Every structure is written in structure tokens, then in C-alpha cells.
Amino acid sequence: MKHPLPASPAHIGVLRLSALGDVCNLVPTIRALQRQWPDARITWIIGKGEHSLLAGMSGVEFVVYDKATGLAGMRELWRQLADTRFDVLLHMQQALRASVLSLGLKADLRVGYDKARAKDAQHWFTHRQLAPHPRAHVLESFLDFARLLGVEDLSLAWDMPIPDAARDEAATLTGDAPYLLMSPCANPRLRNFRNWSAEGYASVVEHAWVQHGLKTVLTGGGSTQEREMGSRIQALSQPGAVIDAIGGSSLKGLLALIDGARAVVAPDSGPVHMANALNTPVVGLFATTNPDRAAPYCWREHVVNRYPDAVRQFLHKDPETLPWGQRVRHPDAMSLIQADDVIRHLEAVLDTAASRQEREPSDEA
């Protein structure tokens, strides 16, 4: 017998700890739940860095779990929520760590992924599973939780808060100059291989500078790999064309930088999904990850997609035969991306942005 779904949940728990791009893709589901049940209390259990990105989001209580604290941190979180019982817990992270964390939470109903999408046996930790949705984009997979609960309005909305201090932080880095934002490096995890070349990025910087008068603001974390990439790009670029802000902004500051950019260029990483959430034109660079599953959702047509080529060349398989979401873990995969393709897509998104500005009424009207 299936556990019944709540007709009008008073308290909804959301368990999604990471990552930055994924939590951006989850926000429209939160907004859909809020529209359906405006009086419902929503508590989101989230990772430390992800919380710093979304802090201040309206109508959401955040409970932060820092994965570096391990089991001790879980016990502390369980004590914090000892008197809390959710009408429904949306278990939206398949990792075993999240499933173990879920064991100490009280909920009348626990909803997780269907067996085809669940990892680490997540379905063992839930009462109800989503209906199958083969080949779904990550954002659509999150919306499937709202669909299961009977939410009717699934229109996309983010409304991610950017405080004035973050805008001041961004303005200190950029001044008044119009700019392209480039986040050249993805998370430097083992065998990630999502980064393009410094030479390729420098070609895009040159085009933006010469053809559009746009400086390029480089952003990223403070790792040695990211700083070295920024230095190489700047060395290959004309004097004055690059503002190297790698390691120089908070996550809220990065949101403000993205919000003020004419466009964003980045590989499969958090900034492409932040740009998508802020409706900033974005060119995603994809070869090791399938963009049909993970591209910036509203800008999918402007992705530079070399994933099928990488699958054929490095995995020697037909892309249609691969498990959904399989990555191409080869260090040369991103070299399939050509600068001319990136520039062509950049021109397209800049044209799109210009057309939108022409259609929008001015503040003085």
C-alpha cells in the first residue's frame, strides 16, 4: 500500500545539500510549492556554501549542514530538529550521505527518486518514489517532486536575493565599464575535466574587447589551478581587456557580477546556472557532460555542445546508448570545442539581450 500524499501540507522539508548549480535549478520547485500552498512552512536542509548563495530567499527556513563535520554534524542537526516533524520530506539528493542524514529527520512521508534515477539505493530510504521520467533535465527532475504532490503551476521563477553589499562588492571590481563575465574553471575535483583552454578563452576575450568594447571579468575560487588559469588568460589578452577577480568575490558578490554582466561564458559549473536563474545570457561549454541533462535550462539552444563528439571519440560509443548522465572523463574532451563556435554563440546571446532591451520600456517612460 502506498503512503498517501498530503492534500495540503503545513510543513514541507526539502533535503538537498549540494551543489551550487543544482540548488539554483531547485529554486523554481520551491517557488512552485509556495504558489500552491502560500501558508505552508518550508524548511530546506542545505550545504554550507550553497546556503551562502541562497541566504535571504523569501519564505524559506534554512538549516545548514556542513559535510566537513561528518556524523557529528548530523547528530547536531538532528538535535536542532528534534521537535520538528514534516508532513512531507522531499529527499532530493541521491548521495548516501544525504540518505543517512535523512534517517534522523521526522516525517510522515518521505519522497525520493524512482529507481532508475536513484543512486546509492536512495529508494530504500523513502516511502514514495517519483514517476519515471527518462532523460529528464536536472531542473525537470526537481519539478517532478512538485508534480507528484499535485502542484498545478510549474512556471519558472527564481527571485534570488542579491543584497546591496553584494552589488557594492561587484561595482568595486568592475566600475562602470560594460563587461562579459567568464568563469573559466569548474570545480577542481578528481577527473572532472570540464575546463576549456586558456588560449580558447583568450580568443573570446579578444573578440568581446575588439568587437564590442567589453572588458572580461574573470571569476572563480581561490585554488591554485583557477588562479593559474586566470593569469594565463590575462597574459594572452590585450592590456586592459581583463579584470581578474578570481578568488576576489563572495558567492553573493558573484551573483551580483553575473546579474550585471552583458553575458556569461563558462563550462558546466555553478555560474552557468546562476546566470540562468538571473536571466543573464549565458554560453555554456559542454563536452564531458550531457547538456540535455545539465545545460543552463533557459539558454540550452546557446550551449556549445561537443558531448556527442566526445562520446564517439573517447568512449567509442553511440551517445544514444549511454546511461543518462554518463560523463566523458577524458582530459582532451574539452579540446573539441572551437573558439569560433563559442564566439558565434556569444554573438547570438548578445543579440538576444540587445533585442530584449529594445522591447523593454525605459525607467523614464
C-alpha positions in Angstrom: 0.0 0.0 0.0 1.3 3.4 -1.0 1.7 6.1 1.7 -0.9 8.8 1.0 0.2 12.2 -0.3 -0.7 15.2 1.9 -3.6 17.2 0.4 -2.4 20.5 1.9 1.0 20.1 3.7 1.6 22.5 6.6 5.3 21.9 6.8 7.4 20.7 3.9 11.0 19.6 4.3 13.5 19.8 1.5 16.8 17.8 1.7 19.3 19.0 -0.9 22.8 19.8 0.2 24.7 20.5 -3.0 25.9 21.6 -5.5 25.7 25.3 -6.4 24.2 24.7 -9.9 21.8 22.1 -8.6 20.4 24.3 -5.9 19.8 27.0 -8.5 17.9 24.5 -10.5 15.8 23.6 -7.5 14.6 27.1 -6.7 11.7 27.0 -9.2 10.4 24.0 -7.4 10.4 25.9 -4.2 8.6 28.8 -5.8 6.0 26.4 -7.3 5.4 24.9 -3.8 5.0 28.4 -2.4 2.4 29.3 -5.1 0.4 26.2 -4.4 0.5 26.4 -0.6 1.3 30.0 0.3 0.8 29.3 4.0 3.0 26.2 4.2 6.2 26.3 6.1 9.2 25.3 4.0 12.5 24.1 5.7 15.4 23.5 3.4 18.3 21.4 4.7 21.3 22.6 2.7 25.1 22.7 2.4 27.2 25.4 3.9 28.4 27.0 0.6 25.0 26.6 -1.0 23.4 28.4 1.8 25.7 31.4 1.4 24.5 31.6 -2.2 20.7 31.4 -1.4 20.6 33.1 2.1 17.7 35.5 2.3 15.5 33.6 0.0 11.9 34.6 0.8 9.6 32.2 2.6 12.3 29.5 3.3 13.9 28.5 6.6 17.4 27.1 6.0 19.1 24.5 8.2 22.7 24.2 7.3 24.7 21.0 7.3 28.5 21.3 6.7 29.6 18.0 5.2 33.1 18.5 6.7 31.5 17.9 10.1 30.6 14.4 9.2 28.5 12.3 11.6 29.0 14.7 14.5 27.4 17.5 12.4 24.5 15.1 11.5 23.9 14.5 15.2 23.9 18.2 15.9 21.4 18.8 13.1 19.2 16.0 14.4 19.2 17.7 17.8 18.3 21.0 16.2 15.3 19.4 14.5 14.3 17.1 17.3 11.0 18.8 17.8 10.2 19.2 14.1 8.1 16.8 12.1 7.5 17.3 8.4 4.2 16.5 6.7 6.4 15.5 3.7 10.2 15.4 3.3 11.4 15.8 -0.3 14.6 13.8 -0.4 16.2 15.4 -3.4 19.8 14.2 -3.1 20.7 10.7 -4.0 24.1 10.5 -2.2 24.4 8.1 0.6 25.5 10.9 3.0 22.1 12.6 2.5 20.2 9.4 3.0 22.0 8.8 6.3 21.2 12.3 7.3 17.6 11.8 6.4 17.3 8.9 9.0 17.4 11.4 11.9 14.6 13.5 10.5 11.0 13.0 11.4 8.5 13.0 8.5 5.0 11.5 7.8 6.0 10.9 4.2 9.4 10.7 2.5 9.5 11.2 -1.2 12.5 10.3 -3.4 13.6 9.4 -6.9 12.3 6.5 -8.9 14.7 3.5 -9.1 16.1 4.5 -12.5 17.2 7.9 -11.2 18.1 7.0 -7.6 21.7 6.4 -6.7 23.2 4.7 -3.7 19.9 2.8 -3.1 18.1 6.0 -2.2 14.7 4.4 -2.7 15.4 2.3 0.4 15.2 5.5 2.4 11.8 6.8 1.1 8.1 5.9 1.2 7.1 7.1 -2.2 9.1 7.4 -5.4 8.7 9.8 -8.3 7.1 8.5 -11.5 9.7 7.5 -14.1 11.0 10.4 -16.2 13.6 9.1 -18.6 16.2 11.5 -19.9 15.0 14.4 -17.8 16.9 17.6 -17.3 18.0 18.2 -13.7 15.6 21.1 -13.3 12.7 18.9 -14.6 13.7 16.2 -12.1 13.3 18.6 -9.3 9.9 19.8 -10.6 8.8 16.1 -10.6 8.6 16.3 -6.8 6.1 19.2 -7.2 4.2 17.2 -9.9 3.9 14.2 -7.6 2.4 16.4 -4.9 -0.2 17.8 -7.3 1.2 21.3 -7.8 -0.5 22.8 -10.8 1.5 25.9 -11.7 5.0 24.9 -12.7 6.0 28.1 -14.3 9.7 29.0 -13.7 10.6 31.7 -11.2 13.7 32.3 -9.1 13.7 35.7 -7.4 17.1 35.0 -5.8 18.1 37.8 -3.4 21.2 40.0 -4.1 21.9 42.3 -1.1 23.2 45.9 -1.7 26.5 44.9 -0.1 27.0 42.3 -2.9 26.2 44.9 -5.5 28.7 47.3 -4.0 31.3 44.5 -4.0 30.7 43.9 -7.7 30.8 47.6 -8.5 34.2 47.9 -6.8 35.6 45.2 -9.1 34.0 46.4 -12.4 33.5 50.1 -12.1 31.1 51.5 -14.7 32.5 49.5 -17.7 30.2 47.1 -19.5 31.6 43.6 -19.3 31.5 39.9 -20.2 31.8 37.6 -17.3 33.9 34.5 -17.7 34.2 31.7 -15.1 36.9 29.6 -16.8 37.2 26.7 -14.3 34.7 24.2 -13.0 35.1 22.6 -9.5 38.7 21.2 -9.4 37.6 17.7 -8.4 39.4 14.5 -9.4 38.9 13.6 -13.0 36.5 16.4 -13.6 38.0 17.5 -17.0 35.4 20.3 -17.6 37.8 23.1 -18.2 38.5 24.6 -21.7 41.9 26.0 -22.7 43.4 29.4 -21.8 44.0 30.0 -25.4 40.4 29.4 -26.3 39.2 31.7 -23.6 41.6 34.4 -24.6 40.2 34.3 -28.2 36.8 35.1 -26.8 38.2 37.8 -24.6 39.8 39.4 -27.7 36.5 39.2 -29.6 34.5 40.8 -26.8 37.1 43.6 -26.4 37.7 44.4 -30.1 34.1 43.9 -31.5 32.0 45.1 -28.5 34.3 47.1 -26.2 33.5 44.7 -23.4 36.0 44.0 -20.7 36.1 40.4 -19.5 35.7 39.8 -15.7 37.3 36.5 -14.7 35.7 34.9 -11.7 36.3 31.7 -9.7 37.5 30.3 -6.4 41.0 30.8 -5.0 42.5 27.5 -5.9 46.0 27.4 -7.5 44.5 25.9 -10.6 42.0 28.7 -11.0 44.5 31.4 -10.3 47.0 30.0 -12.8 44.2 29.8 -15.4 43.3 33.4 -14.9 46.9 34.5 -15.1 47.4 32.6 -18.4 44.2 34.2 -19.9 45.3 37.7 -18.9 48.8 37.1 -20.3 47.3 36.1 -23.6 45.0 39.1 -23.7 45.4 42.8 -24.6 46.3 45.2 -21.8 43.1 46.5 -20.2 40.8 43.8 -21.6 40.7 41.6 -18.5 39.7 42.2 -14.9 41.0 39.3 -12.9 38.6 38.8 -10.0 39.4 35.1 -9.4 39.3 34.5 -5.7 38.1 38.0 -5.2 34.4 37.8 -4.6 31.9 36.2 -2.3 29.1 34.0 -3.7 26.6 36.8 -3.3 29.2 39.1 -5.0 29.4 36.6 -7.8 25.6 36.7 -8.2 25.8 40.5 -8.4 28.6 40.3 -11.0 26.5 37.8 -13.1 23.4 40.0 -12.8 25.3 43.0 -14.1 27.1 41.2 -17.0 26.1 41.5 -20.6 26.7 37.8 -20.9 28.4 34.8 -19.2 30.7 32.2 -20.7 31.6 29.2 -18.6 31.9 25.4 -18.6 29.4 23.1 -16.8 29.6 24.7 -13.4 27.6 26.8 -10.9 27.9 30.1 -12.7 26.0 29.0 -15.8 23.1 28.0 -13.6 23.3 31.3 -11.6 23.2 33.2 -14.9 20.2 31.1 -16.0 18.5 31.9 -12.7 19.1 35.7 -13.1 18.1 35.6 -16.8 21.6 36.8 -17.8 22.5 35.5 -21.3 24.9 32.5 -21.0 27.0 30.4 -23.3 27.7 27.0 -21.6 30.7 25.0 -22.8 29.9 21.3 -22.7 31.9 18.2 -23.9 32.3 16.0 -20.8 28.7 16.4 -19.6 25.5 15.9 -21.5 23.8 19.3 -21.9 20.4 17.7 -22.5 20.6 16.8 -18.8 22.6 19.7 -17.3 22.8 22.7 -19.5 21.6 26.2 -18.3 17.9 25.4 -18.7 16.6 28.6 -20.4 19.6 29.0 -22.6 20.0 25.4 -23.9 20.0 26.5 -27.5 23.1 28.5 -27.0 25.2 25.7 -25.5 28.4 24.8 -27.4 27.7 21.1 -27.4 30.6 18.7 -28.2 29.3 15.9 -25.9 28.2 13.6 -28.7 31.6 14.0 -30.4 33.4 13.3 -27.2 31.4 10.2 -26.6 32.2 8.8 -30.0 35.9 9.8 -30.0 36.8 8.9 -26.4 34.2 6.3 -25.4 33.8 4.8 -28.9 30.1 4.5 -28.3 26.8 5.9 -29.7 25.6 8.7 -27.4 22.1 7.3 -27.6 23.2 4.0 -26.0 24.8 5.6 -22.9 23.2 5.7 -19.4 21.6 9.0 -18.9 24.1 11.4 -17.3 27.2 9.5 -18.0 30.3 11.7 -18.3 33.2 11.6 -20.6 36.2 11.5 -18.2 38.9 12.3 -20.7 41.4 15.2 -20.4 41.2 16.0 -24.1 37.4 16.1 -24.4 37.0 19.9 -24.0 39.6 20.5 -26.7 36.9 19.5 -29.2 35.3 23.0 -28.5 36.5 25.6 -31.1 36.7 29.3 -30.3 34.7 30.2 -33.4 31.8 28.2 -32.1 31.9 29.9 -28.7 32.1 33.3 -30.4 29.2 32.5 -32.7 27.0 31.6 -29.7 28.2 34.7 -27.8 27.1 36.9 -30.7 23.7 35.2 -30.6 23.1 35.8 -26.9 24.4 39.4 -27.1 21.9 40.0 -29.9 19.2 38.4 -27.8 20.0 40.6 -24.9 20.0 43.7 -27.1 16.6 42.8 -28.5 15.2 42.4 -25.1 16.4 45.8 -24.0 14.9 47.4 -27.1 11.5 45.8 -26.2 11.5 46.7 -22.5 10.2 50.2 -21.6 12.8 52.5 -20.1 12.6 53.6 -16.4 11.9 57.1 -17.6 8.9 56.2 -19.7 
